[in-house]
């Protein structure tokens, strides 16, 4: 595999792990469902991004393809993506251990789980400012980078949330002890570093580099 494909795998894995472990409505849902109904139901909640993100991702890609010649707008989107990654990275550095049962949500159906994710603005910010721009850029000459990015992203985000469910179901020190904050801080550092790629792209669209 060439360098672009490996870069796509690395980016998809990083973004997926960060999104999977980051505190938010869906992670609270994973925790509360695992506590109430066991590991199997928690993992069923963990696969929600597979149902909700795909339409948003396609919409973002189609929109970006229509904006190919709008360099200033694309530059603004890239810089917004950089700011988003910096913010998520910074919040990851301040992550505290998960407290099971804190802020529980009581879902009643798969529709409730999907709506929880659809009402999360972070999903839209990610795909419109980070995910879709990366997909479009990396797939200009070959379709494989886009495929492996998408696969690695979904495997990582679902795997991360499933791991949290497993940890909660077994009262693992992974989520309640020091390891969860350490993992998040490491991911935060990588995310803040990756934001520089989007800064470079944004400045390029503005013709500054």
LINKA-V118428 format. One record per pair of residues at least 6 apart in sequence whose ideal C-beta (glycine too) atoms are under 6 Angstrom apart, sorted by the first residue. I is the first residue (numbers start at 0). J is the second residue. D is the distance in Angstrom with one decimal. If there is no record, write none. Layout:
i=[I,I]
j=[J,J]
d=[D,D]
This chain:
i=[3,3,4,4,4,7,7,7,7,8,8,11,11,11,12,12,13,14,15,15,15,16,16,16,17,17,18,19,19,19,20,20,24,24,25,25,27,27,28,28,28,28,29,29,29,29,29,29,30,31,31,32,32,32,33,33,33,33,34,38,38,41,42,42,44,45,45,45,45,46,47,47,48,49,50,51,51,51,55,56,59,59,59,60,63,63,66,66,70,73,74,74,74,76,77,77,77,78,79,80,80,80,81,81,81,83,83,84,84,84,85,85,87,88,88,88,91,91,91,92,92,94,94,96,96,97,99,106,134,137,138,138,163,166,166,173,202]
j=[137,144,143,144,147,137,144,147,148,147,151,148,151,152,151,155,189,152,152,155,156,155,159,186,186,190,156,156,159,160,159,183,115,119,115,116,102,104,44,104,106,115,41,44,45,160,163,164,167,103,104,40,41,44,41,164,167,168,99,164,168,164,161,164,112,157,160,161,164,157,112,116,156,153,113,113,116,117,126,126,126,127,131,131,131,135,72,73,204,204,201,204,205,128,197,200,201,201,128,128,129,197,194,197,198,124,128,190,193,194,191,194,190,187,190,191,183,186,187,184,187,180,183,175,179,174,167,112,145,144,144,145,174,173,174,179,208]
d=[6.0,5.0,5.5,5.4,5.7,5.2,3.9,5.1,4.0,5.1,4.9,4.1,3.3,3.9,4.8,4.8,5.5,5.7,4.3,2.6,4.0,4.9,5.2,5.8,4.7,5.7,4.8,4.2,2.5,4.8,4.9,5.8,4.9,5.4,5.9,5.3,5.3,5.5,5.2,5.4,5.9,5.6,5.3,4.8,5.5,5.1,5.9,5.3,5.5,3.9,5.5,4.8,5.1,4.9,3.2,4.5,4.7,5.4,5.9,5.8,4.2,3.3,4.9,5.5,5.5,5.4,3.6,4.6,5.9,5.4,4.9,5.3,5.3,5.9,5.7,5.2,4.3,5.7,5.0,5.1,4.4,4.7,3.6,4.9,5.3,5.1,5.7,6.0,4.5,4.8,4.7,3.2,4.5,5.6,4.9,4.3,3.6,3.8,4.6,3.6,4.4,4.5,4.3,3.8,4.6,5.3,5.3,5.1,6.0,3.8,5.7,4.9,5.7,4.3,3.6,3.7,4.5,5.5,3.0,5.2,4.3,4.9,3.7,5.4,5.6,4.5,5.5,5.3,4.9,3.9,5.5,3.8,5.8,4.3,4.1,6.0,4.7]
